[in-house]
Amino acid sequence: MICVNRYIIITAIFCYIFPLDLYSQYQTIRGSIALANESLLPIKVDGSTQPCSVFGLHPSLLSLQKLFDEGSALFFANVGVLNRPVTKTNYLQQTSTILFAHDAMQAEIGRLDPLQTSSGTGFLGRIVDYLNNNDYNLNAFTIDSPLSNMAGKNAVTTKYPVDSSIGFSLLNPSGESDALINQTKKLNDETSVFSNVFAELWSSSFQNSIDSSNNLFWAQKKGNVSTPFPSTGVGKQLKLVAEMINSNDCRQSDRDVFYIEVPGKSRP
């Protein structure tokens, strides 16, 4: 799934909404940097309920076109958070979002809930909830991004934040001895009739985090991919995504959900 909120990756080719020809409108707005019609890779959506029959991908995204044609990729175009149709003269009075602040719009796109029908959740968290409710076993990862987009109502799925420059790591990276792990478990296993319920919860969560991190470290190792990725921020993120997808069997995962953001940018 790819969310697109700008005409950089995909645009309409054959799309006429009377009296507008959207490709001509795109050319007018983008001017000299508009992508030529004949250079775009066609994405055909005949039979869909929306008015555009063909979209065009950036010419460098041939692999993405192939994934779409195979049914392995999905686009969400014009992602936004307007709670009603507005114009430039009335948007200030009739919208509940801060439309021109990058940080506010980034947070809104992560929620995609302008009418606040599911307060406290992110749009990926709601997808995870739906999959859980339909008996899918899944893992959810945010890479170089906050967990808020994964927030849901269902606490069954553990969501994992991870740094793409490091990946998952062991508690004891040297691996020379299990003494540190054993002592940590012994310390946090200690209970008594006077144990504090909050301390017990913390200890349990701490141990689960160690176990999960260790398991995901070995899963990432097993999922190692030979395909070269660029050493850019996005390249590191996508390599980590590929490694985790490649390890879904050892994680016994039916579905995986990933969220990444372009480093240093204010859009997903």
KOLSE-479653 format. One record per residue (C-alpha): z, y, x; residue in three letters. Coordinates in pm, 1 decimal. Each point is the difference from the previous one (the first is absolute). Layout:
BEGIN
<<Z, Y, X>, ALA>;
...
REM end
This chain:
BEGIN
<<0.0, 0.0, 0.0>, MET>;
<<-99.3, 339.6, 136.8>, ILE>;
<<112.0, 330.3, -148.0>, CYS>;
<<-244.4, 283.2, 61.7>, VAL>;
<<84.6, 359.5, -79.0>, ASN>;
<<-276.2, 181.0, 189.9>, ARG>;
<<-380.2, -18.2, 34.0>, TYR>;
<<23.9, -125.8, 359.4>, ILE>;
<<-28.6, -374.6, -55.4>, ILE>;
<<-175.8, -39.6, -333.5>, ILE>;
<<-202.0, 220.9, -235.3>, THR>;
<<-209.3, -35.6, -313.2>, ALA>;
<<-374.5, -64.0, 40.9>, ILE>;
<<-120.1, -65.8, -354.2>, PHE>;
<<244.1, 173.8, -228.9>, CYS>;
<<-104.1, 237.4, -273.8>, TYR>;
<<266.5, 147.6, -226.2>, ILE>;
<<-194.8, 252.0, -205.7>, PHE>;
<<-71.7, 262.9, 115.4>, PRO>;
<<117.0, -101.7, 351.0>, LEU>;
<<-176.1, -206.6, 264.8>, ASP>;
<<303.1, -91.8, 211.6>, LEU>;
<<-194.8, -71.1, 318.9>, TYR>;
<<-168.9, 340.3, -18.9>, SER>;
<<339.7, 156.2, -60.6>, GLN>;
<<135.0, -187.3, 302.8>, TYR>;
<<-289.2, 131.4, 215.2>, GLN>;
<<61.9, 355.8, -113.7>, THR>;
<<373.7, -13.1, 71.6>, ILE>;
<<-21.9, -181.3, 334.6>, ARG>;
<<-298.8, 199.8, 122.3>, GLY>;
<<-124.5, -86.8, 347.9>, SER>;
<<254.4, -280.4, 46.6>, ILE>;
<<-103.1, -191.4, -315.3>, ALA>;
<<-114.6, -356.4, 65.3>, LEU>;
<<-370.3, -48.6, -72.2>, ALA>;
<<-70.1, -215.0, -306.1>, ASN>;
<<-221.2, -241.6, 193.6>, GLU>;
<<269.5, -56.0, 265.8>, SER>;
<<267.5, -114.9, -246.0>, LEU>;
<<80.0, -369.0, -49.8>, LEU>;
<<-32.4, -76.7, -372.1>, PRO>;
<<295.7, -128.4, -201.0>, ILE>;
<<-137.3, -119.4, -333.6>, LYS>;
<<231.4, 6.3, -299.7>, VAL>;
<<-242.3, -71.9, -285.0>, ASP>;
<<171.7, -109.8, -318.2>, GLY>;
<<324.5, 185.7, 67.9>, SER>;
<<149.3, 236.1, -255.9>, THR>;
<<-24.6, 310.9, 220.6>, GLN>;
<<-317.6, 214.4, 5.4>, PRO>;
<<-108.6, -51.7, 364.4>, CYS>;
<<-228.5, -298.8, 57.6>, SER>;
<<-23.6, 26.0, 380.5>, VAL>;
<<233.3, 145.3, 260.2>, PHE>;
<<-77.4, 43.2, 369.2>, GLY>;
<<215.6, -95.4, 297.4>, LEU>;
<<0.1, 177.1, 335.2>, HIS>;
<<-275.9, -165.8, 210.6>, PRO>;
<<249.5, -124.5, 261.2>, SER>;
<<186.7, -213.8, -256.8>, LEU>;
<<-239.4, -294.1, -23.8>, LEU>;
<<284.1, -255.4, 17.3>, SER>;
<<175.7, 171.3, -290.1>, LEU>;
<<-318.6, -11.7, -207.1>, GLN>;
<<-22.2, -373.8, 70.4>, LYS>;
<<362.7, -52.4, -107.3>, LEU>;
<<-63.5, 188.7, -325.2>, PHE>;
<<-313.9, -203.3, -74.9>, ASP>;
<<200.3, -320.8, 59.6>, GLU>;
<<270.0, 113.2, -241.0>, GLY>;
<<260.1, 37.1, 279.1>, SER>;
<<36.8, 380.4, -7.9>, ALA>;
<<74.1, 243.8, -279.8>, LEU>;
<<-25.5, 380.1, -9.2>, PHE>;
<<211.9, 246.7, -192.7>, PHE>;
<<-201.4, 322.9, 11.1>, ALA>;
<<127.4, 350.9, -73.7>, ASN>;
<<363.8, -102.7, 13.0>, VAL>;
<<210.3, 286.6, -128.2>, GLY>;
<<309.7, 92.2, -195.4>, VAL>;
<<-102.9, 249.7, -266.4>, LEU>;
<<200.2, -64.0, -316.1>, ASN>;
<<-269.3, 167.1, -217.6>, ARG>;
<<-342.1, 166.4, 34.5>, PRO>;
<<42.3, 355.6, 126.7>, VAL>;
<<-204.2, 290.4, 132.8>, THR>;
<<63.9, 242.3, 284.1>, LYS>;
<<137.0, 249.9, -249.7>, THR>;
<<263.1, -219.7, -167.0>, ASN>;
<<95.0, -270.2, 253.8>, TYR>;
<<315.0, 182.6, 110.3>, LEU>;
<<144.9, 5.1, -351.4>, GLN>;
<<-116.5, -345.1, -111.0>, GLN>;
<<55.6, -229.5, 299.1>, THR>;
<<326.1, -153.8, 111.0>, SER>;
<<-108.2, -70.4, 357.8>, THR>;
<<-38.0, 225.8, 305.3>, ILE>;
<<-375.9, -24.7, 36.6>, LEU>;
<<-56.7, 177.2, 331.2>, PHE>;
<<284.9, -122.6, 222.1>, ALA>;
<<-106.3, -293.7, 219.5>, HIS>;
<<344.9, -156.9, 18.1>, ASP>;
<<49.3, 24.8, -377.0>, ALA>;
<<-344.0, -147.3, -75.4>, MET>;
<<55.8, -279.8, 251.4>, GLN>;
<<322.3, -92.7, -178.0>, ALA>;
<<-169.8, 25.7, -341.1>, GLU>;
<<-286.6, -225.5, 109.3>, ILE>;
<<256.1, -254.7, 119.2>, GLY>;
<<156.1, 1.3, -347.6>, ARG>;
<<-309.9, 54.7, -220.1>, LEU>;
<<228.9, 69.8, -293.2>, ASP>;
<<-58.1, 364.1, -103.6>, PRO>;
<<140.1, -61.8, -348.0>, LEU>;
<<312.3, -161.5, 149.3>, GLN>;
<<-21.7, -313.1, -211.3>, THR>;
<<131.4, -212.9, 289.5>, SER>;
<<234.2, 231.6, 185.6>, SER>;
<<121.5, -116.1, 339.5>, GLY>;
<<-294.6, -231.6, 66.4>, THR>;
<<-314.5, 13.0, 212.8>, GLY>;
<<-340.4, -119.0, -118.1>, PHE>;
<<-1.9, -289.7, 248.9>, LEU>;
<<352.7, -92.3, -104.7>, GLY>;
<<-118.6, -33.0, -359.4>, ARG>;
<<-287.8, -223.4, 115.0>, ILE>;
<<250.9, -213.7, 191.8>, VAL>;
<<219.1, -22.9, -312.8>, ASP>;
<<-298.1, -117.1, -207.1>, TYR>;
<<-94.4, -268.5, 253.1>, LEU>;
<<361.6, -117.7, 18.8>, ASN>;
<<19.7, -24.8, -376.6>, ASN>;
<<-309.8, -220.2, 8.5>, ASN>;
<<153.7, -245.8, 248.0>, ASP>;
<<-179.0, 110.9, 316.4>, TYR>;
<<183.1, -41.6, 330.2>, ASN>;
<<-71.7, 316.4, 198.4>, LEU>;
<<98.9, 220.8, 290.5>, ASN>;
<<-26.8, 378.7, 1.4>, ALA>;
<<-36.1, 215.1, 313.0>, PHE>;
<<-8.9, 372.9, 68.2>, THR>;
<<-143.2, 78.4, 343.0>, ILE>;
<<104.8, 329.4, 162.2>, ASP>;
<<87.4, 116.0, -351.5>, SER>;
<<309.8, 36.3, -221.3>, PRO>;
<<102.2, -271.4, -244.8>, LEU>;
<<1.0, 233.2, -301.7>, SER>;
<<-354.2, -101.7, -99.9>, ASN>;
<<123.1, -360.1, -26.9>, MET>;
<<297.9, 81.0, -221.3>, ALA>;
<<8.5, -208.6, -317.0>, GLY>;
<<235.8, -123.5, -268.5>, LYS>;
<<-1.3, -361.9, 118.6>, ASN>;
<<214.5, -74.8, 306.6>, ALA>;
<<-142.6, -349.4, 60.5>, VAL>;
<<-252.9, 104.1, 266.4>, THR>;
<<129.7, 131.3, 330.4>, THR>;
<<-205.8, 292.2, 130.9>, LYS>;
<<-42.7, 33.9, 375.4>, TYR>;
<<-57.7, 331.2, 183.6>, PRO>;
<<-155.2, -50.1, 344.4>, VAL>;
<<-114.4, 214.7, 292.8>, ASP>;
<<-359.4, -90.0, 93.4>, SER>;
<<52.9, 87.5, 367.5>, SER>;
<<278.7, -259.4, 27.4>, ILE>;
<<-50.1, -250.6, -279.3>, GLY>;
<<279.3, -235.1, -96.7>, PHE>;
<<257.6, -76.9, 268.4>, SER>;
<<277.9, -245.8, 77.1>, LEU>;
<<365.7, 97.7, 9.1>, LEU>;
<<9.3, -143.9, 352.7>, ASN>;
<<-348.9, 64.9, 143.6>, PRO>;
<<80.0, -173.2, 332.1>, SER>;
<<40.5, -331.5, -181.7>, GLY>;
<<209.9, -127.3, 291.1>, GLU>;
<<303.4, -86.2, -210.0>, SER>;
<<102.3, -33.6, -362.6>, ASP>;
<<350.9, 122.4, 81.8>, ALA>;
<<-59.4, 349.3, -136.2>, LEU>;
<<-138.1, -129.8, -330.9>, ILE>;
<<275.8, -261.1, -30.7>, ASN>;
<<272.3, 256.4, 64.3>, GLN>;
<<-157.0, 242.4, -247.5>, THR>;
<<-11.0, -267.0, -270.1>, LYS>;
<<355.6, -109.9, 75.2>, LYS>;
<<127.1, 356.8, -21.9>, LEU>;
<<-175.2, 67.0, -329.5>, ASN>;
<<88.3, -339.0, -150.4>, ASP>;
<<372.2, 73.5, 18.0>, GLU>;
<<147.7, 33.5, -348.8>, THR>;
<<346.0, 1.9, -148.8>, SER>;
<<167.2, 68.0, -332.0>, VAL>;
<<41.7, 358.1, 119.0>, PHE>;
<<-365.7, 49.3, 95.9>, SER>;
<<-153.6, 318.5, -134.4>, ASN>;
<<-285.2, -59.2, -244.2>, VAL>;
<<-206.4, 278.6, 158.2>, PHE>;
<<53.9, -142.4, 349.5>, ALA>;
<<-102.7, -344.7, -127.2>, GLU>;
<<-318.8, 142.4, -147.5>, LEU>;
<<-77.7, 186.4, 322.5>, TRP>;
<<56.3, -312.5, 211.5>, SER>;
<<-219.2, -208.7, -228.0>, SER>;
<<-279.0, 259.8, 6.3>, SER>;
<<29.6, 32.7, 378.0>, PHE>;
<<-37.1, -372.9, 53.7>, GLN>;
<<-291.5, -22.4, -241.7>, ASN>;
<<-171.9, 283.9, 187.2>, SER>;
<<40.4, -181.2, 332.9>, ILE>;
<<-136.1, -325.5, -142.2>, ASP>;
<<-292.4, 174.5, -169.6>, SER>;
<<-89.2, 197.1, 313.2>, SER>;
<<11.0, -314.3, 215.4>, ASN>;
<<-214.7, -195.9, -248.2>, ASN>;
<<-254.6, 281.3, -31.6>, LEU>;
<<-15.1, 34.1, 379.6>, PHE>;
<<-111.5, -362.4, 32.3>, TRP>;
<<-231.5, 35.0, -299.3>, ALA>;
<<-169.5, 297.5, 166.5>, GLN>;
<<-35.4, -200.6, 321.8>, LYS>;
<<-156.5, -289.6, -189.9>, LYS>;
<<-232.1, 236.8, -185.1>, GLY>;
<<-144.7, 141.4, 322.5>, ASN>;
<<-363.5, 104.9, -47.1>, VAL>;
<<-279.6, -0.4, 259.7>, SER>;
<<-195.1, 282.1, -164.1>, THR>;
<<31.2, 316.6, 211.7>, PRO>;
<<155.9, 303.0, -169.4>, PHE>;
<<-11.9, 358.7, 131.2>, PRO>;
<<314.4, 130.3, 168.9>, SER>;
<<26.6, 283.7, -252.8>, THR>;
<<286.3, 33.5, -247.3>, GLY>;
<<-208.3, -142.5, -284.2>, VAL>;
<<-133.8, -272.9, 228.4>, GLY>;
<<353.9, -116.3, 81.4>, LYS>;
<<92.7, 5.4, -368.2>, GLN>;
<<-302.4, -203.3, -106.7>, LEU>;
<<53.2, -251.0, 281.0>, LYS>;
<<355.6, -58.2, -123.0>, LEU>;
<<-131.0, -40.2, -356.8>, VAL>;
<<-255.5, -256.5, 123.2>, ALA>;
<<267.7, -193.6, 191.4>, GLU>;
<<227.5, -18.0, -303.0>, MET>;
<<-286.5, -104.2, -230.2>, ILE>;
<<-84.8, -271.7, 253.0>, ASN>;
<<358.4, -127.3, -16.2>, SER>;
<<29.6, -27.0, -379.8>, ASN>;
<<8.5, -381.4, 12.4>, ASP>;
<<306.4, -18.2, 224.7>, CYS>;
<<167.8, 267.7, -214.3>, ARG>;
<<-94.7, -197.8, -314.0>, GLN>;
<<-134.7, 318.0, -154.8>, SER>;
<<-245.1, -6.2, -292.3>, ASP>;
<<-62.3, 374.2, 17.0>, ARG>;
<<78.4, 276.8, 248.9>, ASP>;
<<29.4, 371.6, -71.4>, VAL>;
<<-49.6, 251.2, 283.9>, PHE>;
<<31.9, 377.3, 7.9>, TYR>;
<<-119.7, 206.6, 294.4>, ILE>;
<<-60.1, 370.1, 56.4>, GLU>;
<<-229.6, 175.2, 244.0>, VAL>;
<<240.0, 113.6, 276.9>, PRO>;
<<56.8, 373.8, 3.3>, GLY>;
<<-179.9, 49.1, -331.8>, LYS>;
<<136.5, 72.8, -345.3>, SER>;
<<-193.7, -259.6, -193.6>, ARG>;
<<15.3, -385.8, -30.5>, PRO>;
REM end
